[in-house]
Amino acid sequence: MSDASTSPVFVSGEAARAVFRWEDAIAAMQSAYSRPIDAAAAPPRSIARADGAWLRTLPAIPPGERYFGAKLMGMTPMSADPGVQYVIVLFDRVTSRIAAFIDANIVTGLRTAATSAAALDRLAPAGPARLAVLGSGLEASMHVRAFASIRPLSEIVVFSPTAERRAAFAAAATADLGVPARDVASAREAVEGADLVLAAARSRGEQPILYADWLKPGSTVVSIGSTVPEQREIDVSVVARCDLIVGDMLEEMLEETGDMIAAREAGIAFHDKAISLSDLISGAADARVRAARAPMFKSVGGGLQDIVVAELILTKALEAGLTTSLPIKFETKY
């Protein structure tokens, strides 16, 4: 087995997929958020912008883990191929050396869904559930599989604007999970009667895609698509309906996402309904969670999630011999 403490290694997206298991990632996320997390150990993301180019950085030092590091992603409008690449750089606490570079494109989808599932596991009643999915992209696909690992799904109903994509999504869900899945022609049709509702597709015009009067009493909402002020996903009526709102990066979610900004401008008070994911997972807010009848988990994503999942993937990839040793050596400053 290679040793990431002696030389940097690279973990490809293919290797990450090969070693990843939802149960492991969800358990790792619940373990990380059950511990006290100093704000300085998991600061908000930073974004540098100039001339249309941007660079986003998400650093974290998870408590009690061997590795710490940051995820980087960037894009420039001058590129003929304007796609975004992601990389996670991990440092080893034992040696303080750079241990690994991980292709983080797939990791981003994995960690977001694992975090949502970790929250949903504490928010939603046990037992079979009908899942409504708004969206048919990578994030929606990852979330359905993560949710299926913690709850028996009686049915999956999906809506997205393109009929072919949503039909393919439903067919793949049934084939992969053995759960009856179907696509429908409207978001409302998907949501009505659902026990769990996943909003994972902002509209093209940044208009809300989910409204409170569609939701049945007692349903649990997971919203992942509005992460910056310019983005919209859920209507302000959904925020008003909720009696408990859980945020992974609580202040960032409350103050810097388009959905919550719109709710604040509409005069909806929500700060007193909000708790952190740490308080949910650690049990610090158990009384409020038990009393909730209309809970929502709203995610913006954070570096802690990236590093926790990256460590899990690196450890398993090393054990499986699926890392690539890099013929490089960094100078060390003493």
C-alpha positions as CSV (number, residue, x, y, z in Angstrom):
1,M,0.0,0.0,0.0
2,S,1.2,3.5,-0.9
3,D,1.7,5.9,2.0
4,A,0.4,9.5,1.5
5,S,2.6,10.7,4.3
6,T,5.9,10.2,2.3
7,S,5.0,11.4,-1.2
8,P,2.0,13.2,-2.8
9,V,-0.4,11.1,-4.7
10,F,-3.2,11.8,-7.2
11,V,-6.7,10.3,-6.9
12,S,-8.7,10.4,-10.1
13,G,-12.4,10.8,-10.4
14,E,-12.6,7.2,-11.6
15,A,-10.8,6.0,-8.5
16,A,-13.0,8.1,-6.2
17,R,-16.1,6.5,-7.7
18,A,-14.6,3.0,-7.3
19,V,-14.0,3.3,-3.6
20,F,-17.0,5.5,-2.5
21,R,-19.9,4.1,-0.5
22,W,-22.8,6.2,0.6
23,E,-23.1,4.5,4.0
24,D,-19.4,5.3,4.8
25,A,-19.7,8.9,3.7
26,I,-22.9,9.7,5.5
27,A,-21.5,8.1,8.7
28,A,-18.3,10.2,8.3
29,M,-20.3,13.4,7.9
30,Q,-22.5,12.6,10.9
31,S,-19.3,12.0,12.9
32,A,-17.7,15.2,11.8
33,Y,-20.8,17.3,12.6
34,S,-21.3,15.7,15.9
35,R,-18.1,17.2,17.3
36,P,-17.6,20.8,18.3
37,I,-16.5,22.8,15.2
38,D,-14.6,26.0,15.7
39,A,-15.7,28.6,13.2
40,A,-12.0,29.3,12.4
41,A,-11.6,25.6,11.4
42,A,-14.3,25.8,8.7
43,P,-14.5,29.3,7.5
44,P,-16.8,30.5,4.7
45,R,-15.6,30.1,1.1
46,S,-13.7,32.9,-0.5
47,I,-14.1,34.0,-4.1
48,A,-11.6,36.1,-6.1
49,R,-13.0,37.8,-9.2
50,A,-11.3,39.8,-12.0
51,D,-12.2,40.5,-15.6
52,G,-14.8,37.7,-15.7
53,A,-12.5,35.1,-14.1
54,W,-13.2,33.7,-10.7
55,L,-11.4,31.4,-8.2
56,R,-13.3,29.9,-5.3
57,T,-11.5,28.4,-2.3
58,L,-13.1,26.3,0.5
59,P,-10.7,25.4,3.3
60,A,-11.2,23.3,6.4
61,I,-9.5,21.5,9.2
62,P,-12.0,18.9,10.4
63,P,-11.7,18.1,14.1
64,G,-10.1,14.8,14.9
65,E,-9.2,13.8,11.3
66,R,-5.7,13.1,9.9
67,Y,-6.0,15.4,6.9
68,F,-6.8,19.0,6.3
69,G,-6.9,21.1,3.2
70,A,-8.9,23.1,0.7
71,K,-10.9,22.7,-2.5
72,L,-10.1,25.0,-5.4
73,M,-12.1,25.7,-8.5
74,G,-11.9,28.4,-11.1
75,M,-12.9,29.5,-14.6
76,T,-12.0,32.2,-17.1
77,P,-14.2,33.5,-19.9
78,M,-11.2,33.6,-22.2
79,S,-11.1,29.8,-22.4
80,A,-12.3,28.1,-25.5
81,D,-13.5,25.2,-23.2
82,P,-15.3,27.1,-20.4
83,G,-15.9,24.1,-18.1
84,V,-14.8,24.2,-14.5
85,Q,-12.2,21.9,-12.9
86,Y,-12.0,21.2,-9.2
87,V,-9.1,20.0,-7.1
88,I,-8.8,19.2,-3.4
89,V,-5.3,19.5,-1.8
90,L,-4.9,17.5,1.4
91,F,-2.2,18.1,4.0
92,D,-1.2,15.4,6.5
93,R,-1.5,16.4,10.1
94,V,1.2,13.9,11.1
95,T,3.9,15.2,8.8
96,S,2.4,18.6,7.8
97,R,3.3,17.8,4.2
98,I,1.1,17.8,1.1
99,A,-0.3,14.3,0.9
100,A,-2.6,14.2,-2.1
101,F,-4.4,16.0,-4.9
102,I,-7.9,14.7,-5.6
103,D,-10.0,15.3,-8.7
104,A,-12.9,17.0,-6.9
105,N,-15.6,17.2,-9.6
106,I,-17.4,14.0,-8.5
107,V,-16.4,14.7,-4.9
108,T,-18.5,17.9,-4.9
109,G,-21.6,15.9,-5.8
110,L,-20.9,13.1,-3.4
111,R,-20.2,15.4,-0.4
112,T,-23.3,17.5,-1.0
113,A,-25.6,14.5,-1.2
114,A,-23.9,12.8,1.8
115,T,-24.4,15.9,3.9
116,S,-28.0,16.2,2.9
117,A,-28.6,12.6,3.7
118,A,-26.9,13.0,7.1
119,A,-29.3,15.8,7.9
120,L,-32.3,14.0,6.5
121,D,-31.6,11.0,8.6
122,R,-32.2,13.1,11.7
123,L,-35.1,15.2,10.3
124,A,-37.4,12.7,8.5
125,P,-39.5,10.0,10.1
126,A,-38.2,6.4,9.8
127,G,-40.0,4.1,7.4
128,P,-41.0,4.1,3.7
129,A,-41.3,7.5,2.0
130,R,-42.4,8.9,-1.3
131,L,-39.6,11.1,-2.7
132,A,-40.3,14.0,-5.1
133,V,-37.3,15.2,-7.1
134,L,-37.1,18.6,-8.8
135,G,-34.2,18.3,-11.2
136,S,-32.5,15.6,-13.2
137,G,-28.8,16.6,-13.1
138,L,-25.8,15.2,-11.3
139,E,-26.8,16.6,-7.9
140,A,-30.3,15.2,-8.1
141,S,-29.0,11.8,-9.1
142,M,-26.5,11.7,-6.2
143,H,-29.1,12.8,-3.7
144,V,-31.6,10.1,-4.7
145,R,-29.0,7.4,-4.2
146,A,-27.8,8.9,-0.9
147,F,-31.4,9.1,0.4
148,A,-32.1,5.5,-0.7
149,S,-29.2,4.4,1.5
150,I,-30.9,5.8,4.7
151,R,-34.6,5.4,4.0
152,P,-36.7,2.8,2.1
153,L,-38.2,4.7,-0.8
154,S,-41.7,3.6,-1.8
155,E,-41.7,5.7,-5.0
156,I,-39.6,8.4,-6.8
157,V,-41.4,11.0,-8.8
158,V,-39.2,13.4,-10.8
159,F,-39.8,16.6,-12.7
160,S,-37.4,18.6,-14.8
161,P,-38.1,20.8,-17.8
162,T,-36.8,18.4,-20.5
163,A,-39.0,15.3,-20.9
164,E,-36.2,13.1,-22.2
165,R,-33.9,13.9,-19.3
166,R,-36.5,13.3,-16.6
167,A,-37.6,10.0,-18.3
168,A,-34.0,8.8,-18.4
169,F,-33.5,9.9,-14.8
170,A,-36.6,7.8,-13.6
171,A,-35.5,4.8,-15.6
172,A,-32.0,4.9,-14.2
173,A,-33.3,5.3,-10.6
174,T,-35.5,2.2,-11.0
175,A,-32.6,0.2,-12.6
176,D,-30.1,1.2,-10.0
177,L,-32.2,1.2,-6.9
178,G,-35.0,-1.2,-7.6
179,V,-37.5,1.6,-6.6
180,P,-40.6,2.4,-8.7
181,A,-39.8,5.8,-10.4
182,R,-41.7,7.9,-12.9
183,D,-41.5,11.3,-14.4
184,V,-44.2,13.9,-14.5
185,A,-45.0,17.0,-16.5
186,S,-45.0,19.6,-13.7
187,A,-43.2,20.3,-10.4
188,R,-46.5,20.5,-8.6
189,E,-47.5,17.1,-9.7
190,A,-44.2,15.7,-8.5
191,V,-44.4,17.4,-5.1
192,E,-48.1,16.8,-4.1
193,G,-48.4,13.9,-1.7
194,A,-44.6,13.5,-1.3
195,D,-43.1,12.8,2.1
196,L,-39.6,14.0,1.1
197,V,-39.0,16.8,-1.4
198,L,-35.6,17.5,-3.0
199,A,-35.2,20.8,-4.8
200,A,-32.1,20.4,-6.9
201,A,-32.7,22.5,-10.0
202,R,-32.8,26.3,-10.1
203,S,-35.0,27.6,-12.9
204,R,-33.3,29.2,-16.0
205,G,-34.7,32.6,-15.0
206,E,-33.9,32.2,-11.3
207,Q,-37.6,32.0,-10.4
208,P,-38.8,29.7,-7.6
209,I,-39.5,26.1,-8.5
210,L,-41.2,25.0,-5.2
211,Y,-44.2,26.6,-3.4
212,A,-45.6,25.9,0.1
213,D,-49.2,25.1,-1.0
214,W,-47.9,22.1,-2.9
215,L,-46.4,20.5,0.2
216,K,-48.4,18.0,2.2
217,P,-48.4,18.4,6.0
218,G,-45.4,16.8,7.7
219,S,-43.2,16.6,4.6
220,T,-39.5,17.3,4.8
221,V,-37.8,19.6,2.3
222,V,-34.1,19.5,1.2
223,S,-33.0,22.6,-0.9
224,I,-29.6,22.7,-2.4
225,G,-29.8,25.0,-5.4
226,S,-29.6,28.6,-4.1
227,T,-26.1,29.1,-2.7
228,V,-25.3,32.7,-3.6
229,P,-27.4,36.0,-3.6
230,E,-28.1,35.8,-7.4
231,Q,-29.7,32.3,-7.2
232,R,-33.3,31.4,-6.5
233,E,-34.9,27.9,-5.9
234,I,-37.7,27.9,-3.3
235,D,-40.5,30.4,-3.0
236,V,-40.7,32.6,0.1
237,S,-43.8,30.8,1.1
238,V,-41.7,27.7,1.7
239,V,-39.5,29.6,4.1
240,A,-42.7,30.9,5.9
241,R,-44.1,27.4,6.1
242,C,-41.0,25.9,7.8
243,D,-40.9,25.6,11.6
244,L,-37.3,24.4,11.5
245,I,-34.6,25.4,9.1
246,V,-31.2,23.6,9.3
247,G,-28.2,25.1,7.6
248,D,-24.8,23.5,7.0
249,M,-23.1,27.0,6.9
250,L,-25.7,28.7,8.9
251,E,-24.9,32.4,8.7
252,E,-23.9,32.1,5.0
253,M,-27.2,30.3,4.3
254,L,-29.3,32.8,6.2
255,E,-27.6,36.0,4.9
256,E,-26.1,35.2,1.5
257,T,-28.5,33.0,-0.5
258,G,-31.1,34.4,-2.9
259,D,-34.0,32.4,-1.4
260,M,-33.4,33.8,2.1
261,I,-32.7,37.3,0.9
262,A,-36.0,37.3,-0.9
263,A,-37.8,36.0,2.2
264,R,-36.3,38.7,4.3
265,E,-37.3,41.3,1.8
266,A,-40.9,39.9,1.9
267,G,-40.9,40.5,5.7
268,I,-40.7,36.8,6.7
269,A,-38.9,36.2,10.0
270,F,-36.8,33.1,10.0
271,H,-33.7,33.5,12.1
272,D,-35.4,32.2,15.2
273,K,-36.4,29.0,13.3
274,A,-32.9,28.2,12.2
275,I,-30.3,25.9,13.7
276,S,-26.9,24.7,12.5
277,L,-26.3,21.2,11.1
278,S,-23.9,20.7,14.0
279,D,-26.7,21.3,16.5
280,L,-28.9,18.9,14.6
281,I,-26.3,16.1,14.4
282,S,-24.9,16.5,17.9
283,G,-28.3,16.4,19.5
284,A,-28.0,19.9,20.9
285,A,-31.3,20.8,19.3
286,D,-33.2,17.5,19.8
287,A,-36.2,19.1,21.5
288,R,-36.7,21.5,18.6
289,V,-36.2,18.7,16.1
290,R,-38.8,16.5,17.8
291,A,-41.3,19.3,17.8
292,A,-40.8,20.3,14.1
293,R,-43.7,19.5,11.7
294,A,-42.3,21.3,8.6
295,P,-38.5,21.0,8.6
296,M,-36.2,22.0,5.9
297,F,-32.5,21.4,5.3
298,K,-30.9,24.1,3.2
299,S,-27.3,23.6,2.0
300,V,-24.8,26.0,0.6
301,G,-21.9,23.5,0.9
302,G,-18.6,24.0,2.8
303,G,-15.0,23.0,2.9
304,L,-15.5,20.7,5.9
305,Q,-17.7,18.4,3.7
306,D,-15.1,18.4,0.9
307,I,-12.3,17.5,3.2
308,V,-14.2,14.8,5.2
309,V,-15.2,13.0,2.0
310,A,-11.8,13.5,0.4
311,E,-10.1,11.9,3.4
312,L,-12.4,9.0,3.2
313,I,-11.7,8.5,-0.5
314,L,-8.0,8.9,-0.1
315,T,-7.8,6.4,2.7
316,K,-9.8,3.8,0.7
317,A,-7.9,4.5,-2.5
318,L,-4.6,4.0,-0.8
319,E,-5.9,0.7,0.7
320,A,-7.1,-0.4,-2.8
321,G,-3.9,0.6,-4.6
322,L,-5.8,3.1,-6.8
323,T,-3.7,6.2,-6.2
324,T,-1.1,7.5,-8.7
325,S,2.3,8.4,-7.2
326,L,3.5,11.8,-8.4
327,P,7.2,12.2,-9.3
328,I,7.4,15.5,-7.5
329,K,8.9,17.0,-4.4
330,F,8.0,20.2,-2.7
331,E,10.6,22.4,-1.0
332,T,10.0,22.8,2.7
333,K,10.5,26.0,4.6
334,Y,11.8,25.7,8.1
